[in-house]
Amino acid sequence: MNAKVLSLKINDDGKYRLIIEPLAPEKLYVDGEGGQLGDRGTAEGNQILAVDREKGEFCLVLKTMEGIEEGKVINIDIDKERRFEIAQQHTAQHLLSAILERELDVKTVGFQMGENFSTIDITLDLFTEYQKTLIENTVNTEIKAMHVVNIDFYSPEEFKKLNLRMRDELKDKIFSQDKIRVVSIGEIDKNPCGGLHVKNTLEIGLFKIVKTEKVKGNLTRLYFVAGVRAIRLFQTEHEIIEKLIKELTCGIEEIPERVKTLLNNFKALKSISRKYTERLAKIIAKNLLSLRRTVLFYEDELEIVNAIPGLIEKESYVFVGKAGRNRLILAARGFDLKVLYTHLKKRFEIQGGCGPTKGQIVYKGNPGEIVEEVERWVERERSHET
């Protein structure tokens, strides 16, 4: 595809925006229009990161802009493999929506295509496993039936006579066009659409619903993949399963039970660990109290450090616990840690925050410096009270 460069500029993020006028009849697909992904490829060898519109003109977002200048006619090399992958997802969505309407009397009210999976929102508050299996199997059966996908154009008057599937919120936009593009899948579906599509359902290859979730109102969102995406998903999941089989030394059908056993064992060990942590924290708290200091410092694992303050039976104290490389846990009774944090912030490069009795900070320096400053602050606070 050739295009004339109308203008160019640099974004704040360092990316280039190129306003162009395509000189060939070939269509350029914009990100987000019709819920579909946009084109990618190169412009004079420069990677295209996105395609959008600016004041009605096509705009390419580029990583670099070598060999491009205003007024120049440039060559745009479109990624055809990406277009085919998008076409697989888009036609699969048409087929899915038509079959949901036919089999379950369910409408599609939203569609969004992502880089890894696509979604549709349907007017169903509960999508059961039985329904999921039924729809998946039916879609894959219709894919194998080799339905021809046709693209036709109609005037608004002709379009009104057609019996087709269409979202009500799109009617005004559709009827404003002189010629309305309609995509038909055999006798199964007929729908106005300006996006990419395969020529035959067999080109979709494979369809899979990967996840469902409840969304606003009484809607359900279906996540799906088709074609090369479905194959990639199968390959990725198969690789994960192979690793699990090896690590768990079991067959594929035994994985769920093995994982359940491991989780139960983990919960039991976690419970035991929590009990021993509490016991150890009590001993440490008792030892800290024996020091007869107001500022108490201790370094250990986060779980132990967090448990200590609640076990310190002292009318007034400031506890500083070191957990990890730079994290300091603070707790206090009889002193306001918000005031202490403000004081420390003026003297050290720290991050974090404190409430009146609890808080934590991140300090990359020697924690001993913080402890010494806390001790000086405590002495001043006491002298002020006196």
C-alpha positions as CSV (number, residue, x, y, z in Angstrom):
1,M,0.0,0.0,0.0
2,N,1.2,3.5,-0.9
3,A,0.3,6.6,1.1
4,K,1.1,10.3,1.1
5,V,2.5,11.8,4.3
6,L,0.3,14.8,5.2
7,S,2.0,15.8,8.5
8,L,4.1,14.3,11.2
9,K,4.9,15.1,14.9
10,I,6.5,13.5,18.0
11,N,4.4,12.6,21.0
12,D,5.5,13.3,24.6
13,D,6.4,9.6,24.9
14,G,8.9,9.8,22.0
15,K,6.6,8.0,19.5
16,Y,5.9,9.4,16.1
17,R,2.4,10.3,14.7
18,L,2.1,10.2,11.0
19,I,-1.0,11.6,9.3
20,I,-1.4,9.9,5.9
21,E,-3.6,9.7,2.9
22,P,-3.7,6.1,1.4
23,L,-3.3,6.2,-2.4
24,A,-4.5,2.6,-3.0
25,P,-8.0,1.3,-2.7
26,E,-6.9,-1.3,-0.1
27,K,-8.5,-0.5,3.3
28,L,-6.5,0.4,6.4
29,Y,-8.0,-1.0,9.6
30,V,-8.0,1.3,12.7
31,D,-7.6,0.0,16.2
32,G,-10.9,-0.2,18.1
33,E,-13.3,0.4,15.3
34,G,-16.1,-2.1,15.4
35,G,-14.4,-3.7,18.4
36,Q,-11.6,-5.0,16.2
37,L,-7.8,-4.7,16.3
38,G,-6.1,-2.5,13.9
39,D,-3.4,-3.1,11.3
40,R,0.3,-3.6,12.0
41,G,3.4,-3.8,9.8
42,T,5.9,-1.3,8.7
43,A,6.0,2.1,7.0
44,E,9.2,2.5,5.0
45,G,10.7,-0.2,7.3
46,N,9.6,1.6,10.5
47,Q,7.5,-0.5,12.9
48,I,3.8,0.5,13.1
49,L,2.7,0.4,16.8
50,A,-0.9,1.5,16.3
51,V,-3.4,2.9,13.7
52,D,-6.0,5.5,14.7
53,R,-7.7,8.6,13.3
54,E,-7.0,12.2,13.8
55,K,-9.6,14.7,12.6
56,G,-10.9,12.1,10.2
57,E,-7.5,11.3,8.7
58,F,-5.6,8.0,9.1
59,C,-2.8,8.2,11.7
60,L,0.1,5.8,12.1
61,V,1.9,5.6,15.4
62,L,5.6,4.6,14.7
63,K,8.5,3.6,16.9
64,T,11.0,5.3,14.5
65,M,10.7,7.5,11.4
66,E,13.7,6.9,9.2
67,G,13.3,7.9,5.6
68,I,9.9,9.6,6.2
69,E,9.2,13.3,5.6
70,E,6.2,15.5,5.1
71,G,4.8,15.3,1.5
72,K,6.6,12.1,0.6
73,V,4.8,9.0,-0.8
74,I,5.7,6.1,1.4
75,N,5.3,2.3,1.2
76,I,3.2,0.6,3.9
77,D,3.8,-3.1,4.3
78,I,0.7,-4.6,6.1
79,D,1.2,-7.7,8.3
80,K,-1.0,-10.2,6.4
81,E,-0.6,-13.0,9.0
82,R,-2.0,-10.6,11.7
83,R,-4.9,-9.7,9.4
84,F,-5.8,-13.4,8.9
85,E,-5.6,-14.0,12.7
86,I,-8.0,-11.1,13.3
87,A,-10.3,-12.4,10.5
88,Q,-10.4,-15.8,12.3
89,Q,-11.4,-14.1,15.6
90,H,-14.0,-11.8,13.9
91,T,-15.8,-14.5,11.9
92,A,-15.7,-16.8,14.9
93,Q,-17.5,-14.0,16.9
94,H,-20.2,-13.7,14.3
95,L,-20.7,-17.4,14.3
96,L,-20.7,-17.6,18.1
97,S,-23.2,-14.8,18.4
98,A,-25.5,-16.3,15.8
99,I,-25.4,-19.7,17.5
100,L,-26.1,-18.3,20.9
101,E,-29.1,-16.5,19.5
102,R,-30.3,-19.7,17.7
103,E,-29.7,-22.2,20.5
104,L,-30.3,-20.2,23.7
105,D,-32.2,-17.1,22.4
106,V,-29.4,-14.9,23.8
107,K,-28.4,-11.5,22.4
108,T,-24.9,-10.2,22.0
109,V,-24.6,-6.6,23.3
110,G,-20.9,-6.1,23.3
111,F,-17.8,-7.2,21.5
112,Q,-14.1,-6.5,22.1
113,M,-11.1,-8.0,20.5
114,G,-7.8,-8.1,22.4
115,E,-4.3,-9.2,21.4
116,N,-4.6,-12.6,23.2
117,F,-8.3,-13.2,23.4
118,S,-11.7,-11.7,22.5
119,T,-14.9,-11.1,24.5
120,I,-18.6,-10.8,23.9
121,D,-21.2,-9.7,26.5
122,I,-24.5,-11.6,26.3
123,T,-27.9,-11.2,27.8
124,L,-27.7,-14.2,30.1
125,D,-27.2,-14.0,33.9
126,L,-26.0,-17.6,34.2
127,F,-24.0,-19.5,31.6
128,T,-23.7,-23.2,32.8
129,E,-21.1,-25.7,31.9
130,Y,-23.7,-27.6,29.9
131,Q,-24.4,-24.5,27.9
132,K,-20.7,-23.8,27.4
133,T,-20.1,-27.3,26.0
134,L,-23.2,-27.1,23.8
135,I,-22.2,-23.8,22.3
136,E,-18.5,-24.8,21.9
137,N,-19.4,-28.1,20.1
138,T,-22.0,-26.4,17.9
139,V,-19.6,-23.6,16.8
140,N,-16.9,-26.2,16.0
141,T,-19.4,-28.3,14.1
142,E,-20.5,-25.3,12.0
143,I,-16.9,-24.4,11.4
144,K,-16.3,-27.9,9.9
145,A,-19.4,-27.5,7.7
146,M,-17.4,-25.2,5.4
147,H,-20.0,-22.4,5.2
148,V,-19.1,-19.8,2.6
149,V,-18.6,-16.3,4.1
150,N,-19.9,-13.7,1.6
151,I,-19.6,-9.9,1.7
152,D,-22.4,-7.9,0.0
153,F,-23.3,-4.2,-0.2
154,Y,-26.9,-2.9,0.1
155,S,-28.6,0.5,0.0
156,P,-30.4,1.5,3.2
157,E,-33.8,0.7,1.5
158,E,-32.6,-2.8,0.5
159,F,-31.0,-3.3,3.9
160,K,-34.3,-2.7,5.7
161,K,-35.8,-5.7,3.9
162,L,-33.1,-8.1,5.1
163,N,-33.7,-10.5,8.0
164,L,-30.5,-10.2,9.9
165,R,-28.9,-9.9,13.3
166,M,-28.0,-6.4,14.4
167,R,-27.4,-4.5,17.6
168,D,-30.0,-1.8,18.1
169,E,-27.5,0.8,19.3
170,L,-25.7,0.6,15.9
171,K,-28.8,1.3,13.7
172,D,-28.3,5.1,13.4
173,K,-24.7,4.7,12.3
174,I,-25.5,1.9,9.9
175,F,-28.4,3.7,8.2
176,S,-26.3,6.9,7.7
177,Q,-24.2,5.0,5.1
178,D,-24.9,5.1,1.4
179,K,-23.8,1.5,1.0
180,I,-24.1,-0.9,3.9
181,R,-21.6,-3.8,4.1
182,V,-23.2,-7.1,5.2
183,V,-21.3,-10.2,6.1
184,S,-23.1,-13.5,5.6
185,I,-22.1,-17.0,6.9
186,G,-24.0,-19.5,4.8
187,E,-27.6,-19.5,6.0
188,I,-26.6,-19.2,9.7
189,D,-25.9,-15.5,10.0
190,K,-26.2,-12.2,8.2
191,N,-24.8,-9.1,10.0
192,P,-23.7,-5.6,9.0
193,C,-20.0,-5.3,9.5
194,G,-16.9,-3.4,8.2
195,G,-14.2,-5.7,9.6
196,L,-11.9,-8.5,8.5
197,H,-13.4,-12.0,7.8
198,V,-12.3,-15.3,6.4
199,K,-13.8,-16.6,3.2
200,N,-14.9,-19.9,4.5
201,T,-15.7,-21.1,8.1
202,L,-13.2,-23.9,7.7
203,E,-10.4,-21.3,7.8
204,I,-11.3,-20.6,11.4
205,G,-10.1,-24.1,12.2
206,L,-10.8,-24.3,15.9
207,F,-12.9,-22.4,18.5
208,K,-12.7,-22.5,22.3
209,I,-14.4,-20.6,25.2
210,V,-11.6,-20.0,27.7
211,K,-13.4,-18.2,30.5
212,T,-16.8,-16.7,31.6
213,E,-17.6,-14.1,34.2
214,K,-20.5,-12.0,35.4
215,V,-20.6,-8.4,34.4
216,K,-22.8,-5.4,34.9
217,G,-26.5,-6.1,35.3
218,N,-27.6,-9.5,34.2
219,L,-24.9,-10.0,31.6
220,T,-22.2,-12.7,31.1
221,R,-18.9,-12.1,29.4
222,L,-17.5,-14.9,27.4
223,Y,-13.7,-15.0,26.6
224,F,-12.8,-17.0,23.5
225,V,-10.0,-17.8,21.1
226,A,-10.1,-19.2,17.5
227,G,-7.8,-20.4,14.8
228,V,-4.1,-19.8,15.4
229,R,-4.8,-18.4,18.9
230,A,-6.7,-21.6,19.9
231,I,-3.7,-23.6,18.7
232,R,-1.2,-21.4,20.6
233,L,-3.4,-21.8,23.7
234,F,-3.5,-25.6,23.3
235,Q,0.3,-25.7,22.9
236,T,0.9,-23.4,26.0
237,E,-1.4,-25.4,28.2
238,H,-0.1,-28.7,27.0
239,E,3.4,-27.6,27.9
240,I,2.3,-26.6,31.4
241,I,0.5,-29.9,31.8
242,E,3.7,-31.8,30.7
243,K,5.7,-29.9,33.4
244,L,3.1,-30.7,36.0
245,I,3.1,-34.4,35.2
246,K,6.8,-34.4,35.5
247,E,7.0,-32.4,38.8
248,L,4.0,-34.3,40.4
249,T,5.1,-37.7,39.0
250,C,1.5,-38.6,38.0
251,G,-0.7,-39.0,35.0
252,I,-2.8,-36.2,33.6
253,E,-6.0,-37.4,35.1
254,E,-4.3,-37.5,38.6
255,I,-3.2,-33.8,38.5
256,P,-6.4,-32.3,40.2
257,E,-6.2,-34.8,43.1
258,R,-2.4,-34.3,43.5
259,V,-2.8,-30.5,43.6
260,K,-5.7,-30.8,46.1
261,T,-3.5,-32.9,48.4
262,L,-0.6,-30.4,48.1
263,L,-2.9,-27.5,48.9
264,N,-4.3,-29.3,52.0
265,N,-0.7,-30.1,53.1
266,F,0.3,-26.5,52.6
267,K,-2.7,-25.2,54.6
268,A,-1.8,-27.6,57.5
269,L,1.9,-26.5,57.4
270,K,0.8,-22.8,57.3
271,S,-1.3,-23.4,60.4
272,I,1.6,-25.0,62.2
273,S,4.0,-22.2,61.1
274,R,1.6,-19.6,62.4
275,K,1.4,-21.3,65.8
276,Y,5.2,-21.5,66.1
277,T,5.5,-17.9,64.9
278,E,3.3,-16.8,67.7
279,R,5.3,-18.8,70.3
280,L,8.6,-17.4,69.0
281,A,7.2,-13.8,68.9
282,K,6.1,-14.1,72.6
283,I,9.6,-15.2,73.6
284,I,11.2,-12.3,71.6
285,A,8.7,-9.8,73.0
286,K,9.5,-10.9,76.5
287,N,13.3,-10.6,75.8
288,L,12.8,-7.1,74.4
289,L,10.9,-6.1,77.5
290,S,13.7,-7.3,79.7
291,L,16.0,-4.7,78.1
292,R,14.0,-1.9,79.8
293,R,14.2,0.4,76.8
294,T,11.6,2.6,75.3
295,V,12.8,2.1,71.7
296,L,12.9,-1.6,70.8
297,F,14.6,-3.0,67.7
298,Y,14.5,-6.5,66.2
299,E,15.3,-8.0,62.8
300,D,13.7,-11.2,61.5
301,E,11.2,-12.6,58.9
302,L,8.2,-10.4,58.2
303,E,5.7,-12.7,59.8
304,I,7.6,-12.7,63.1
305,V,8.3,-9.0,63.1
306,N,4.6,-8.3,62.5
307,A,3.5,-10.5,65.4
308,I,5.8,-8.9,68.0
309,P,4.1,-5.5,68.6
310,G,0.8,-7.0,69.7
311,L,2.7,-9.0,72.4
312,I,4.6,-6.2,73.9
313,E,3.0,-5.5,77.4
314,K,4.4,-2.0,78.0
315,E,2.6,1.3,78.6
316,S,4.8,3.3,76.1
317,Y,7.2,2.1,73.5
318,V,8.3,2.5,69.9
319,F,9.1,-0.7,68.1
320,V,11.3,-0.8,65.0
321,G,11.4,-4.1,63.2
322,K,13.6,-4.8,60.2
323,A,12.0,-7.3,57.7
324,G,13.7,-7.8,54.3
325,R,16.4,-5.7,52.7
326,N,15.1,-2.2,53.2
327,R,11.7,-2.5,55.0
328,L,11.2,-1.2,58.5
329,I,8.0,-2.0,60.5
330,L,6.9,0.5,63.1
331,A,4.5,0.2,66.0
332,A,4.0,2.3,69.1
333,R,2.0,2.9,72.2
334,G,2.1,6.3,74.0
335,F,3.7,8.0,71.0
336,D,2.2,9.3,67.7
337,L,3.9,7.6,64.8
338,K,2.4,10.2,62.3
339,V,4.5,12.8,64.1
340,L,7.5,10.6,64.2
341,Y,7.2,9.8,60.4
342,T,7.1,13.5,59.6
343,H,10.2,14.0,61.8
344,L,12.1,11.2,60.0
345,K,11.0,12.4,56.6
346,K,12.8,15.7,57.2
347,R,16.1,13.9,58.0
348,F,16.2,10.7,55.8
349,E,15.2,9.7,52.3
350,I,12.4,7.4,53.3
351,Q,9.2,6.2,51.6
352,G,6.1,4.7,53.2
353,G,3.6,6.0,55.7
354,C,2.4,5.8,59.3
355,G,-0.8,6.0,61.2
356,P,-0.9,6.9,64.9
357,T,0.1,3.4,66.1
358,K,1.3,1.4,63.0
359,G,3.3,2.1,59.9
360,Q,6.2,1.0,57.7
361,I,8.9,2.8,55.9
362,V,11.5,1.9,53.2
363,Y,15.0,3.1,53.9
364,K,18.1,2.0,51.9
365,G,20.6,3.1,54.5
366,N,21.7,1.6,57.8
367,P,18.6,0.9,59.9
368,G,20.7,1.7,63.0
369,E,20.6,5.4,61.9
370,I,16.8,5.3,62.0
371,V,16.8,3.7,65.4
372,E,19.2,6.2,66.9
373,E,17.1,9.1,65.5
374,V,13.9,7.5,66.9
375,E,15.6,7.3,70.4
376,R,16.6,11.0,70.2
377,W,13.0,11.9,69.1
378,V,11.5,9.9,72.0
379,E,13.8,11.7,74.5
380,R,12.7,15.1,73.1
381,E,9.0,14.0,73.2
382,R,9.4,13.0,76.9
383,S,11.2,16.2,77.8
384,H,8.4,18.3,76.2
385,E,5.9,16.4,78.2
386,T,7.9,17.1,81.4
